[in-house]
Every structure is written in structure tokens, then in C-alpha cells.
Amino acid sequence: TICDNVNLSKEDTILITFGNDFFNCDNVQGTTAHGTPQDNESSYFTIWDKGVNLGVSTIDYLLKNTSANIYIAGVQGNHDFQSSHAMLMALYMNYKQNSRVAVNVGSDKKSRFYYTFGENLIGFGHETKIKECHRIVSSECKDWSNFKYRTMFLGHLHKEEVLDTGALVVRRLPILSGKSTWTDQQGFVSHPRAQAFVFSSEKGLINTLN
């Protein structure tokens, strides 16, 4: 696993995002937030319950095996607009008494949110067009010139992409999910995997874990 490839005892902050189509569907009808029918392997409630339990077990693992503070945020997805927000609220209620866990319950109410860490400005979005990120981030983050390193993470297209504009590095993330009937019919090919990124407060991105 990714956790096996990094010395977690050295990390002082761990940021985890949920959303970004973490759930494939958004309702009991089995459609996305916009009403597109999806291939789902179980009922909506079973999928949602398992998703939340996975989030809880991940956070509990990190609490047990690290001394890091854990920051949880949500990213709006077109598949799970409501479901991911409900999950974020469930995590907030579960950990609101834990001083090491902070859940940003408002982070998924906008198309993008930003996190600062030392010399780093780190942004998250889903459907934002990769070539528009420089204009959007510099407009939304008025103090962005104060940061030496600027990174924007995106989802949506199920494939890895990197664009370096010189002032901003945009990374579109790969996914873990397999093919659906629609992606198979369209001939889309992806290589399912998860990624994690290690940032230094002074040196920026120092490691990428697959």
C-alpha cells in the first residue's frame, strides 16, 4: 500500500480529500448528481456505508500509527455531489472531539478549495479545465505571489496529466475504479491506481507515491 512506502512517523500533517467521485453514484436511483445512469455493484446505501467505513478506518489507522495532525477536506465531484458532502459531515461528527483531526465541512461547497503549508499553496478541484487553472488560481488566491510553490490537483478525467506553467504545476489524478459499460464503449483506457504526495514546508513537493 501507499502507507508502506513512506515513513509516516516523520510527517507532522496529513491531508486527505474525499469526494472527487469517491462514490460512483449519488442517489438510490443509481445515477450521478446530474442524473446519468451508472453501473453499480451494490445498492446505494451499501456503497455509501462502505465508503464512510473506509474513510473512518483510514483515519483511525493514521491516528494509531502516526503522531501527525490529520486534515480532512471534500472536493466536489459530478458523480457524488451530495453523497461526498454527507460523508464529510459523518466524518466531522465522528471526529469533532479529536484534537488531532480537523474536518473542513465547507470545503466541498465551492468548485475549488485551497490549503497552505509553509511555502506551498495547494489547490483542489474536479472538473476545472487544466489549461484554465493558472488564470483561475491566480484570480481566486490574491496572495498567491507570497508562495514559492503552487500546486493544483484535479480529478474527473480518470487519467494522469501534469502541466507546468512555470508559476503553477497542475496535476490531474488517476483513479482506482475499473471500467464501466460507458467507458468501455468509448474505448477509454486508464491504469487504476492511487497516489499520495509528500510536501516539505520549505522545499515544496519532494516525493510522489503510487
VMD Tcl script that draws the C-alpha trace (Angstrom):
set ca {
  {0.00 0.00 0.00}
  {0.97 3.66 -0.24}
  {1.42 3.83 3.54}
  {4.11 1.15 3.30}
  {6.18 3.41 1.02}
  {6.56 6.38 3.35}
  {7.85 6.87 6.87}
  {4.68 8.23 8.43}
  {6.41 8.91 11.73}
  {8.21 11.85 10.09}
  {5.04 13.58 8.86}
  {3.53 16.34 11.00}
  {0.40 16.93 8.89}
  {-1.56 14.54 6.68}
  {-4.20 15.96 4.32}
  {-6.87 13.62 2.94}
  {-9.54 14.63 0.46}
  {-12.81 12.78 -0.09}
  {-15.20 13.43 -2.95}
  {-13.76 13.77 -6.47}
  {-16.20 10.98 -7.41}
  {-15.23 8.83 -4.43}
  {-18.77 7.49 -4.82}
  {-19.83 6.41 -8.29}
  {-23.49 7.39 -7.84}
  {-25.34 9.99 -5.82}
  {-28.79 8.53 -5.09}
  {-30.92 5.39 -4.75}
  {-31.68 5.56 -8.49}
  {-28.00 4.83 -9.10}
  {-27.28 7.97 -11.13}
  {-24.69 10.71 -10.88}
  {-25.58 14.09 -9.40}
  {-26.62 15.15 -12.92}
  {-28.82 12.10 -13.49}
  {-26.55 9.94 -15.66}
  {-27.20 6.20 -15.01}
  {-24.21 4.28 -13.65}
  {-23.04 0.68 -13.36}
  {-23.05 -0.02 -9.62}
  {-22.13 -3.31 -7.95}
  {-24.46 -2.86 -4.98}
  {-27.26 -0.70 -3.60}
  {-26.67 2.99 -2.96}
  {-26.92 2.60 0.81}
  {-24.48 -0.31 0.88}
  {-22.00 1.65 -1.23}
  {-22.32 4.75 0.95}
  {-21.96 2.78 4.19}
  {-18.84 1.03 2.91}
  {-17.38 4.31 1.70}
  {-17.82 6.01 5.07}
  {-16.45 2.97 6.90}
  {-13.40 3.05 4.63}
  {-12.87 6.72 5.47}
  {-13.14 6.02 9.20}
  {-10.78 3.04 9.07}
  {-8.22 5.10 7.11}
  {-8.29 7.94 9.63}
  {-8.18 5.52 12.58}
  {-5.15 3.80 11.04}
  {-3.33 7.12 10.72}
  {-4.25 8.15 14.27}
  {-2.88 4.87 15.58}
  {0.30 4.70 13.50}
  {1.38 8.34 13.34}
  {1.58 11.38 15.57}
  {0.53 13.67 12.72}
  {-2.40 16.04 12.71}
  {-4.96 15.00 10.10}
  {-6.81 17.49 7.90}
  {-9.87 16.20 6.04}
  {-11.50 18.09 3.18}
  {-14.02 17.45 0.42}
  {-13.79 18.05 -3.32}
  {-16.98 18.47 -5.35}
  {-17.49 15.67 -7.86}
  {-20.01 15.38 -10.67}
  {-20.82 11.81 -9.62}
  {-21.16 12.28 -5.83}
  {-22.03 15.93 -5.21}
  {-24.41 15.21 -2.30}
  {-23.02 11.87 -1.13}
  {-19.50 13.13 -0.56}
  {-20.81 16.08 1.46}
  {-22.87 13.70 3.60}
  {-19.73 11.61 4.15}
  {-17.76 14.70 5.14}
  {-20.42 15.57 7.73}
  {-20.35 11.99 9.05}
  {-16.57 12.21 9.48}
  {-16.91 15.58 11.18}
  {-19.41 14.20 13.69}
  {-17.20 11.18 14.35}
  {-14.00 13.14 14.99}
  {-15.13 16.54 16.24}
  {-13.88 15.76 19.74}
  {-10.46 14.61 18.49}
  {-7.92 17.42 18.71}
  {-5.70 15.82 16.04}
  {-8.41 15.71 13.36}
  {-9.80 18.75 11.57}
  {-12.63 18.27 9.08}
  {-13.29 21.21 6.76}
  {-17.01 20.73 6.27}
  {-17.31 23.75 3.99}
  {-14.53 22.79 1.59}
  {-16.83 20.98 -0.86}
  {-19.38 23.78 -1.12}
  {-17.29 25.51 -3.79}
  {-15.79 24.22 -7.04}
  {-12.27 24.58 -5.61}
  {-10.61 24.95 -2.24}
  {-7.06 25.84 -1.18}
  {-4.71 24.75 1.57}
  {-1.49 26.47 2.62}
  {1.54 24.73 4.09}
  {4.67 26.77 4.64}
  {5.91 27.88 1.21}
  {3.16 25.85 -0.50}
  {-0.17 26.88 -1.95}
  {-2.07 23.66 -2.70}
  {-5.39 23.74 -4.54}
  {-8.01 21.09 -5.24}
  {-10.74 20.92 -7.86}
  {-12.55 18.38 -10.02}
  {-13.86 19.48 -13.42}
  {-11.72 22.61 -13.80}
  {-10.03 22.69 -17.22}
  {-6.32 22.11 -16.81}
  {-5.29 24.99 -19.09}
  {-7.55 27.41 -17.21}
  {-6.03 26.70 -13.80}
  {-3.32 29.38 -13.94}
  {-5.87 32.12 -14.59}
  {-8.39 30.79 -12.06}
  {-5.98 30.12 -9.20}
  {-4.17 33.45 -9.55}
  {-7.57 35.18 -9.53}
  {-9.04 33.29 -6.58}
  {-5.87 33.40 -4.44}
  {-4.95 37.07 -4.21}
  {-1.85 36.29 -2.11}
  {-0.57 33.55 -4.38}
  {2.62 35.51 -5.12}
  {3.58 35.03 -1.46}
  {4.10 31.30 -2.07}
  {7.20 29.80 -3.64}
  {5.47 26.59 -4.68}
  {1.96 26.37 -6.16}
  {0.24 23.08 -6.99}
  {-3.29 22.37 -8.20}
  {-4.80 18.87 -8.06}
  {-7.72 17.90 -10.33}
  {-9.85 14.80 -10.93}
  {-12.67 13.98 -13.36}
  {-10.97 12.56 -16.49}
  {-9.68 9.34 -14.89}
  {-6.15 9.77 -16.20}
  {-2.89 11.27 -15.01}
  {-1.81 14.58 -16.52}
  {0.79 17.16 -15.48}
  {1.02 20.74 -16.76}
  {3.79 23.06 -15.53}
  {3.11 26.69 -16.42}
  {6.23 27.91 -14.64}
  {4.21 29.59 -11.90}
  {1.81 26.70 -11.21}
  {2.03 22.92 -11.50}
  {-1.34 21.30 -12.30}
  {-1.71 17.57 -11.60}
  {-4.73 15.61 -12.75}
  {-5.02 12.47 -10.65}
  {-5.57 8.88 -11.81}
  {-8.37 6.76 -10.31}
  {-8.81 3.39 -8.63}
  {-12.10 2.39 -10.26}
  {-12.39 -0.13 -13.07}
  {-14.17 0.20 -16.41}
  {-17.87 0.91 -16.74}
  {-20.01 -0.03 -19.73}
  {-19.82 3.56 -20.99}
  {-16.02 3.92 -20.68}
  {-15.60 0.54 -22.38}
  {-17.89 1.57 -25.26}
  {-15.99 4.83 -25.66}
  {-12.66 2.99 -25.74}
  {-11.25 4.90 -22.77}
  {-8.20 3.23 -21.25}
  {-6.95 4.00 -17.73}
  {-4.43 2.47 -15.34}
  {-6.16 2.28 -11.93}
  {-4.02 3.41 -9.01}
  {-3.94 5.79 -6.09}
  {-1.34 8.46 -5.47}
  {-0.06 10.37 -2.47}
  {2.25 13.36 -2.41}
  {4.83 14.37 0.19}
  {5.39 18.10 0.61}
  {8.11 19.88 2.54}
  {7.05 23.17 4.10}
  {10.25 24.73 2.71}
  {11.07 22.68 -0.42}
  {7.69 22.00 -1.98}
  {6.80 18.62 -3.46}
  {9.57 16.14 -2.60}
  {8.02 12.73 -3.32}
  {5.18 11.09 -5.26}
  {3.89 7.73 -4.07}
  {1.96 5.26 -6.24}
}
mol new
graphics top color blue
foreach p $ca { graphics top sphere $p radius 0.5 }
foreach p [lrange $ca 0 end-1] q [lrange $ca 1 end] { graphics top cylinder $p $q radius 0.2 }
display resetview
